[in-house]
Amino acid sequence: MRSVRFLIAAGAASLMSSAAFAADMPIMPPPPPVYAPPPVDFGGWYLRGDIGMTNQSLKSLTNTDPNSAAFTSTGMGFDSSMLWDVGVGYQFNNWFRVDVTGQYRGKSNFHGSQYAPAGVFGPTFAENDNYSGSKSETVIMANAYVDLGTWWCVTPFIGAGVGMARVTIADYTDTGSVNNNGAGFGAFPSFASAPAASKWNFAWALHTGLAYRVNPGLTLELAYSYVNLGSGTTGAVSDYTGFTRGVPMQFHDITSHDVKLGVRWDLNSPPAYAPPPLITKG
């Protein structure tokens, strides 16, 4: 009986000793959680694309013939056409960004007339010309924009751009009539045409619009641009007999009012998850 009580007392003493030893041991914090490595950071880079409509005009249509200045022009202009562009840009901060775009402006039909009434080249000589043709452009432009603040996810902006435009004039024809009764020829129809030709020009643009941030990676734009595309030229003009006059027609000061709907894809990574601060007690 005494041995049983001795064993019970020894066991109780052992448990108390173990508890006291455990109480004296420092409490170790749990190991920190393992976080995934942050994704690749592309800085402020973005991609963009636009689609829109053009409303184009020109200042004058002439050739190197000194008599061309005596003609009066009526109804000179271009029909509307589609435009498409793609580009890459960089957002430096919350108000300034730049991008470079490549734009194709679709074929736009040209129409217009010129006439020289009797008395311009002689008392009985009169001429009338009715023109048709088409125009298209390829434009490469560097642009800079200033964002003017954001309200309800909408950001108005202004901008400007400079670059180069390759203007192509094609399908040029000139149908009309010539009347020279004084020389005994009377009135007869006339026809001339010219092959397609292209020309590179300095180009510039002014931009304004509204941007709507759909989510951190996607922004929609509704924008207006005024674009100066320089001048265009045809090939050498030939008359209906095949005789080549050797002078092209010159389309001076081509400008356009563009309306575009665009999309910007932000290549920035979402902010990496930060671990919660360590909280200690005592």
Contacts in CASP RR format, 6 or more apart in sequence:
PFRMAT RR
TARGET T0000
AUTHOR 0000-0000-0000
METHOD contacts of the structure
MODEL  1
MRSVRFLIAAGAASLMSSAAFAADMPIMPPPPPVYAPPPVDFGGWYLRGD
IGMTNQSLKSLTNTDPNSAAFTSTGMGFDSSMLWDVGVGYQFNNWFRVDV
TGQYRGKSNFHGSQYAPAGVFGPTFAENDNYSGSKSETVIMANAYVDLGT
WWCVTPFIGAGVGMARVTIADYTDTGSVNNNGAGFGAFPSFASAPAASKW
NFAWALHTGLAYRVNPGLTLELAYSYVNLGSGTTGAVSDYTGFTRGVPMQ
FHDITSHDVKLGVRWDLNSPPAYAPPPLITKG
32 275 0 8 1.000
33 275 0 8 1.000
35 273 0 8 1.000
35 275 0 8 1.000
38 269 0 8 1.000
38 272 0 8 1.000
39 269 0 8 1.000
39 270 0 8 1.000
39 272 0 8 1.000
40 269 0 8 1.000
41 268 0 8 1.000
41 269 0 8 1.000
42 267 0 8 1.000
42 268 0 8 1.000
42 269 0 8 1.000
43 90 0 8 1.000
43 267 0 8 1.000
43 268 0 8 1.000
44 90 0 8 1.000
44 91 0 8 1.000
44 92 0 8 1.000
44 266 0 8 1.000
44 267 0 8 1.000
44 268 0 8 1.000
45 88 0 8 1.000
45 89 0 8 1.000
45 90 0 8 1.000
45 91 0 8 1.000
45 267 0 8 1.000
45 268 0 8 1.000
46 88 0 8 1.000
46 89 0 8 1.000
46 90 0 8 1.000
46 91 0 8 1.000
46 97 0 8 1.000
46 99 0 8 1.000
46 264 0 8 1.000
46 265 0 8 1.000
46 266 0 8 1.000
46 267 0 8 1.000
46 268 0 8 1.000
47 86 0 8 1.000
47 87 0 8 1.000
47 88 0 8 1.000
47 89 0 8 1.000
47 264 0 8 1.000
47 265 0 8 1.000
47 267 0 8 1.000
48 85 0 8 1.000
48 86 0 8 1.000
48 87 0 8 1.000
48 88 0 8 1.000
48 89 0 8 1.000
48 99 0 8 1.000
48 101 0 8 1.000
48 262 0 8 1.000
48 263 0 8 1.000
48 264 0 8 1.000
48 265 0 8 1.000
49 84 0 8 1.000
49 85 0 8 1.000
49 86 0 8 1.000
49 87 0 8 1.000
49 101 0 8 1.000
49 262 0 8 1.000
49 263 0 8 1.000
49 264 0 8 1.000
50 83 0 8 1.000
50 84 0 8 1.000
50 85 0 8 1.000
50 86 0 8 1.000
50 101 0 8 1.000
50 103 0 8 1.000
50 221 0 8 1.000
50 223 0 8 1.000
50 260 0 8 1.000
50 261 0 8 1.000
50 262 0 8 1.000
50 263 0 8 1.000
51 82 0 8 1.000
51 83 0 8 1.000
51 84 0 8 1.000
51 260 0 8 1.000
51 261 0 8 1.000
51 262 0 8 1.000
52 82 0 8 1.000
52 83 0 8 1.000
52 84 0 8 1.000
52 258 0 8 1.000
52 259 0 8 1.000
52 260 0 8 1.000
52 261 0 8 1.000
53 80 0 8 1.000
53 81 0 8 1.000
53 82 0 8 1.000
53 83 0 8 1.000
53 258 0 8 1.000
53 259 0 8 1.000
54 78 0 8 1.000
54 80 0 8 1.000
54 81 0 8 1.000
54 82 0 8 1.000
54 83 0 8 1.000
54 105 0 8 1.000
54 108 0 8 1.000
54 256 0 8 1.000
54 257 0 8 1.000
54 258 0 8 1.000
55 80 0 8 1.000
55 256 0 8 1.000
55 257 0 8 1.000
55 258 0 8 1.000
56 77 0 8 1.000
56 78 0 8 1.000
56 80 0 8 1.000
56 81 0 8 1.000
56 108 0 8 1.000
56 135 0 8 1.000
56 254 0 8 1.000
56 255 0 8 1.000
56 256 0 8 1.000
56 257 0 8 1.000
57 76 0 8 1.000
57 77 0 8 1.000
57 78 0 8 1.000
57 254 0 8 1.000
57 255 0 8 1.000
57 256 0 8 1.000
58 76 0 8 1.000
58 77 0 8 1.000
58 78 0 8 1.000
58 251 0 8 1.000
58 252 0 8 1.000
58 253 0 8 1.000
58 254 0 8 1.000
58 255 0 8 1.000
59 252 0 8 1.000
59 253 0 8 1.000
60 73 0 8 1.000
60 76 0 8 1.000
60 252 0 8 1.000
60 253 0 8 1.000
61 73 0 8 1.000
61 76 0 8 1.000
61 112 0 8 1.000
61 114 0 8 1.000
61 131 0 8 1.000
61 249 0 8 1.000
61 250 0 8 1.000
61 251 0 8 1.000
61 252 0 8 1.000
62 68 0 8 1.000
62 69 0 8 1.000
62 249 0 8 1.000
62 250 0 8 1.000
62 252 0 8 1.000
63 237 0 8 1.000
63 247 0 8 1.000
63 248 0 8 1.000
63 249 0 8 1.000
63 250 0 8 1.000
64 247 0 8 1.000
64 248 0 8 1.000
64 250 0 8 1.000
65 245 0 8 1.000
65 247 0 8 1.000
67 121 0 8 1.000
70 116 0 8 1.000
70 120 0 8 1.000
70 121 0 8 1.000
71 114 0 8 1.000
71 115 0 8 1.000
71 116 0 8 1.000
71 120 0 8 1.000
71 127 0 8 1.000
71 129 0 8 1.000
72 114 0 8 1.000
72 115 0 8 1.000
72 116 0 8 1.000
72 117 0 8 1.000
73 112 0 8 1.000
73 113 0 8 1.000
73 114 0 8 1.000
74 112 0 8 1.000
74 113 0 8 1.000
74 114 0 8 1.000
74 115 0 8 1.000
75 111 0 8 1.000
75 112 0 8 1.000
75 113 0 8 1.000
76 111 0 8 1.000
76 112 0 8 1.000
76 113 0 8 1.000
77 110 0 8 1.000
77 111 0 8 1.000
77 112 0 8 1.000
78 108 0 8 1.000
78 109 0 8 1.000
78 110 0 8 1.000
78 111 0 8 1.000
78 135 0 8 1.000
79 108 0 8 1.000
79 109 0 8 1.000
79 110 0 8 1.000
79 111 0 8 1.000
80 108 0 8 1.000
81 105 0 8 1.000
81 106 0 8 1.000
81 107 0 8 1.000
81 108 0 8 1.000
81 136 0 8 1.000
82 105 0 8 1.000
82 106 0 8 1.000
83 103 0 8 1.000
83 104 0 8 1.000
83 105 0 8 1.000
83 106 0 8 1.000
83 258 0 8 1.000
83 260 0 8 1.000
84 103 0 8 1.000
84 104 0 8 1.000
85 101 0 8 1.000
85 102 0 8 1.000
85 103 0 8 1.000
85 104 0 8 1.000
85 139 0 8 1.000
86 101 0 8 1.000
86 102 0 8 1.000
87 99 0 8 1.000
87 100 0 8 1.000
87 101 0 8 1.000
87 102 0 8 1.000
88 99 0 8 1.000
88 100 0 8 1.000
89 97 0 8 1.000
89 98 0 8 1.000
89 99 0 8 1.000
89 100 0 8 1.000
90 97 0 8 1.000
90 98 0 8 1.000
90 99 0 8 1.000
91 97 0 8 1.000
91 266 0 8 1.000
92 98 0 8 1.000
94 147 0 8 1.000
94 149 0 8 1.000
95 146 0 8 1.000
95 147 0 8 1.000
95 148 0 8 1.000
95 149 0 8 1.000
96 144 0 8 1.000
96 145 0 8 1.000
96 146 0 8 1.000
96 147 0 8 1.000
97 144 0 8 1.000
97 145 0 8 1.000
97 147 0 8 1.000
98 142 0 8 1.000
98 143 0 8 1.000
98 144 0 8 1.000
98 145 0 8 1.000
99 142 0 8 1.000
99 143 0 8 1.000
99 145 0 8 1.000
100 140 0 8 1.000
100 141 0 8 1.000
100 142 0 8 1.000
100 143 0 8 1.000
101 139 0 8 1.000
101 140 0 8 1.000
101 141 0 8 1.000
101 143 0 8 1.000
102 138 0 8 1.000
102 139 0 8 1.000
102 140 0 8 1.000
102 141 0 8 1.000
103 137 0 8 1.000
103 138 0 8 1.000
103 139 0 8 1.000
103 140 0 8 1.000
103 141 0 8 1.000
104 136 0 8 1.000
104 137 0 8 1.000
104 138 0 8 1.000
104 139 0 8 1.000
105 136 0 8 1.000
105 137 0 8 1.000
105 138 0 8 1.000
105 139 0 8 1.000
105 256 0 8 1.000
106 136 0 8 1.000
106 137 0 8 1.000
107 134 0 8 1.000
107 135 0 8 1.000
107 136 0 8 1.000
107 170 0 8 1.000
108 134 0 8 1.000
108 135 0 8 1.000
108 136 0 8 1.000
109 132 0 8 1.000
109 133 0 8 1.000
109 134 0 8 1.000
110 131 0 8 1.000
110 132 0 8 1.000
110 133 0 8 1.000
110 134 0 8 1.000
110 135 0 8 1.000
110 169 0 8 1.000
110 172 0 8 1.000
110 251 0 8 1.000
111 131 0 8 1.000
111 132 0 8 1.000
111 133 0 8 1.000
112 130 0 8 1.000
112 131 0 8 1.000
112 132 0 8 1.000
113 128 0 8 1.000
113 129 0 8 1.000
113 130 0 8 1.000
113 131 0 8 1.000
114 128 0 8 1.000
114 129 0 8 1.000
114 131 0 8 1.000
115 126 0 8 1.000
115 127 0 8 1.000
115 128 0 8 1.000
115 129 0 8 1.000
116 125 0 8 1.000
116 126 0 8 1.000
116 127 0 8 1.000
116 128 0 8 1.000
117 126 0 8 1.000
118 124 0 8 1.000
118 125 0 8 1.000
118 126 0 8 1.000
118 179 0 8 1.000
119 125 0 8 1.000
119 126 0 8 1.000
120 126 0 8 1.000
121 127 0 8 1.000
123 182 0 8 1.000
124 179 0 8 1.000
124 180 0 8 1.000
124 181 0 8 1.000
124 182 0 8 1.000
124 183 0 8 1.000
125 178 0 8 1.000
125 179 0 8 1.000
125 180 0 8 1.000
125 182 0 8 1.000
125 183 0 8 1.000
126 178 0 8 1.000
126 179 0 8 1.000
126 180 0 8 1.000
127 176 0 8 1.000
127 177 0 8 1.000
127 178 0 8 1.000
127 179 0 8 1.000
127 190 0 8 1.000
128 176 0 8 1.000
128 177 0 8 1.000
129 174 0 8 1.000
129 175 0 8 1.000
129 176 0 8 1.000
129 190 0 8 1.000
130 174 0 8 1.000
130 175 0 8 1.000
130 176 0 8 1.000
131 172 0 8 1.000
131 173 0 8 1.000
131 174 0 8 1.000
131 249 0 8 1.000
132 171 0 8 1.000
132 172 0 8 1.000
132 173 0 8 1.000
132 175 0 8 1.000
133 169 0 8 1.000
133 170 0 8 1.000
133 171 0 8 1.000
133 172 0 8 1.000
133 173 0 8 1.000
134 169 0 8 1.000
134 170 0 8 1.000
134 171 0 8 1.000
135 167 0 8 1.000
135 168 0 8 1.000
135 169 0 8 1.000
135 170 0 8 1.000
135 232 0 8 1.000
135 251 0 8 1.000
135 254 0 8 1.000
136 168 0 8 1.000
136 170 0 8 1.000
137 165 0 8 1.000
137 166 0 8 1.000
137 167 0 8 1.000
137 168 0 8 1.000
137 229 0 8 1.000
138 165 0 8 1.000
138 166 0 8 1.000
139 163 0 8 1.000
139 164 0 8 1.000
139 165 0 8 1.000
139 166 0 8 1.000
139 203 0 8 1.000
139 227 0 8 1.000
139 229 0 8 1.000
140 163 0 8 1.000
140 164 0 8 1.000
141 161 0 8 1.000
141 162 0 8 1.000
141 163 0 8 1.000
141 164 0 8 1.000
141 203 0 8 1.000
141 205 0 8 1.000
142 161 0 8 1.000
142 162 0 8 1.000
142 163 0 8 1.000
143 159 0 8 1.000
143 160 0 8 1.000
143 161 0 8 1.000
143 205 0 8 1.000
143 207 0 8 1.000
144 159 0 8 1.000
144 160 0 8 1.000
144 161 0 8 1.000
145 157 0 8 1.000
145 158 0 8 1.000
145 159 0 8 1.000
145 207 0 8 1.000
146 157 0 8 1.000
146 158 0 8 1.000
146 159 0 8 1.000
147 155 0 8 1.000
147 156 0 8 1.000
147 157 0 8 1.000
147 211 0 8 1.000
148 155 0 8 1.000
148 156 0 8 1.000
148 157 0 8 1.000
148 158 0 8 1.000
149 155 0 8 1.000
149 156 0 8 1.000
150 213 0 8 1.000
153 212 0 8 1.000
153 213 0 8 1.000
154 210 0 8 1.000
154 211 0 8 1.000
154 212 0 8 1.000
155 210 0 8 1.000
155 211 0 8 1.000
155 212 0 8 1.000
155 213 0 8 1.000
156 208 0 8 1.000
156 209 0 8 1.000
156 210 0 8 1.000
156 211 0 8 1.000
157 207 0 8 1.000
157 208 0 8 1.000
157 209 0 8 1.000
157 210 0 8 1.000
157 211 0 8 1.000
158 206 0 8 1.000
158 207 0 8 1.000
158 208 0 8 1.000
158 209 0 8 1.000
159 206 0 8 1.000
159 207 0 8 1.000
159 208 0 8 1.000
160 204 0 8 1.000
160 205 0 8 1.000
160 206 0 8 1.000
160 207 0 8 1.000
161 204 0 8 1.000
161 205 0 8 1.000
161 206 0 8 1.000
161 207 0 8 1.000
162 202 0 8 1.000
162 203 0 8 1.000
162 204 0 8 1.000
162 205 0 8 1.000
163 202 0 8 1.000
163 203 0 8 1.000
163 204 0 8 1.000
164 200 0 8 1.000
164 201 0 8 1.000
164 202 0 8 1.000
164 203 0 8 1.000
165 200 0 8 1.000
165 201 0 8 1.000
165 202 0 8 1.000
165 203 0 8 1.000
165 229 0 8 1.000
165 230 0 8 1.000
166 198 0 8 1.000
166 199 0 8 1.000
166 200 0 8 1.000
166 201 0 8 1.000
167 198 0 8 1.000
167 199 0 8 1.000
167 200 0 8 1.000
167 201 0 8 1.000
167 229 0 8 1.000
167 230 0 8 1.000
167 231 0 8 1.000
167 232 0 8 1.000
167 251 0 8 1.000
167 254 0 8 1.000
168 196 0 8 1.000
168 197 0 8 1.000
168 198 0 8 1.000
169 196 0 8 1.000
169 197 0 8 1.000
169 198 0 8 1.000
169 232 0 8 1.000
169 233 0 8 1.000
169 234 0 8 1.000
169 235 0 8 1.000
169 249 0 8 1.000
169 251 0 8 1.000
170 196 0 8 1.000
171 196 0 8 1.000
172 193 0 8 1.000
172 194 0 8 1.000
172 196 0 8 1.000
172 234 0 8 1.000
172 235 0 8 1.000
172 237 0 8 1.000
172 249 0 8 1.000
173 191 0 8 1.000
173 192 0 8 1.000
173 193 0 8 1.000
174 190 0 8 1.000
174 191 0 8 1.000
174 192 0 8 1.000
174 193 0 8 1.000
174 237 0 8 1.000
175 189 0 8 1.000
175 190 0 8 1.000
175 191 0 8 1.000
176 189 0 8 1.000
176 190 0 8 1.000
176 191 0 8 1.000
177 187 0 8 1.000
177 188 0 8 1.000
177 189 0 8 1.000
177 190 0 8 1.000
178 185 0 8 1.000
178 187 0 8 1.000
178 188 0 8 1.000
178 190 0 8 1.000
179 186 0 8 1.000
179 187 0 8 1.000
180 186 0 8 1.000
181 187 0 8 1.000
190 239 0 8 1.000
190 240 0 8 1.000
191 239 0 8 1.000
191 240 0 8 1.000
192 237 0 8 1.000
192 238 0 8 1.000
192 239 0 8 1.000
192 240 0 8 1.000
192 245 0 8 1.000
193 237 0 8 1.000
193 238 0 8 1.000
194 234 0 8 1.000
194 235 0 8 1.000
194 236 0 8 1.000
194 237 0 8 1.000
194 238 0 8 1.000
194 248 0 8 1.000
194 249 0 8 1.000
195 234 0 8 1.000
195 235 0 8 1.000
195 236 0 8 1.000
196 234 0 8 1.000
196 235 0 8 1.000
197 232 0 8 1.000
197 233 0 8 1.000
197 234 0 8 1.000
197 235 0 8 1.000
197 248 0 8 1.000
199 231 0 8 1.000
199 232 0 8 1.000
199 233 0 8 1.000
201 229 0 8 1.000
201 230 0 8 1.000
201 231 0 8 1.000
201 232 0 8 1.000
202 230 0 8 1.000
203 227 0 8 1.000
203 228 0 8 1.000
203 229 0 8 1.000
203 230 0 8 1.000
204 227 0 8 1.000
204 228 0 8 1.000
205 225 0 8 1.000
205 226 0 8 1.000
205 227 0 8 1.000
205 228 0 8 1.000
206 225 0 8 1.000
206 226 0 8 1.000
207 223 0 8 1.000
207 224 0 8 1.000
207 225 0 8 1.000
208 223 0 8 1.000
208 224 0 8 1.000
209 221 0 8 1.000
209 222 0 8 1.000
209 223 0 8 1.000
209 224 0 8 1.000
210 221 0 8 1.000
210 222 0 8 1.000
210 223 0 8 1.000
211 219 0 8 1.000
211 220 0 8 1.000
211 221 0 8 1.000
211 264 0 8 1.000
212 219 0 8 1.000
212 220 0 8 1.000
212 221 0 8 1.000
213 219 0 8 1.000
214 220 0 8 1.000
216 266 0 8 1.000
216 268 0 8 1.000
216 270 0 8 1.000
217 265 0 8 1.000
217 266 0 8 1.000
217 268 0 8 1.000
218 263 0 8 1.000
218 264 0 8 1.000
218 265 0 8 1.000
218 266 0 8 1.000
219 263 0 8 1.000
219 264 0 8 1.000
219 266 0 8 1.000
220 261 0 8 1.000
220 262 0 8 1.000
220 263 0 8 1.000
220 264 0 8 1.000
221 260 0 8 1.000
221 261 0 8 1.000
221 262 0 8 1.000
221 263 0 8 1.000
221 264 0 8 1.000
222 260 0 8 1.000
222 261 0 8 1.000
222 262 0 8 1.000
223 259 0 8 1.000
223 260 0 8 1.000
223 261 0 8 1.000
223 262 0 8 1.000
224 257 0 8 1.000
224 258 0 8 1.000
224 259 0 8 1.000
224 260 0 8 1.000
225 256 0 8 1.000
225 257 0 8 1.000
225 258 0 8 1.000
225 260 0 8 1.000
226 255 0 8 1.000
226 256 0 8 1.000
226 257 0 8 1.000
226 258 0 8 1.000
227 255 0 8 1.000
227 256 0 8 1.000
227 258 0 8 1.000
228 253 0 8 1.000
228 254 0 8 1.000
228 255 0 8 1.000
229 254 0 8 1.000
229 255 0 8 1.000
229 256 0 8 1.000
230 253 0 8 1.000
230 254 0 8 1.000
231 250 0 8 1.000
231 251 0 8 1.000
231 252 0 8 1.000
231 253 0 8 1.000
231 254 0 8 1.000
232 250 0 8 1.000
232 251 0 8 1.000
232 252 0 8 1.000
232 254 0 8 1.000
233 248 0 8 1.000
233 249 0 8 1.000
233 250 0 8 1.000
233 251 0 8 1.000
234 248 0 8 1.000
234 249 0 8 1.000
235 248 0 8 1.000
235 249 0 8 1.000
236 244 0 8 1.000
236 245 0 8 1.000
236 246 0 8 1.000
236 247 0 8 1.000
236 248 0 8 1.000
237 244 0 8 1.000
237 245 0 8 1.000
237 246 0 8 1.000
237 247 0 8 1.000
237 248 0 8 1.000
237 249 0 8 1.000
238 244 0 8 1.000
238 245 0 8 1.000
239 245 0 8 1.000
END
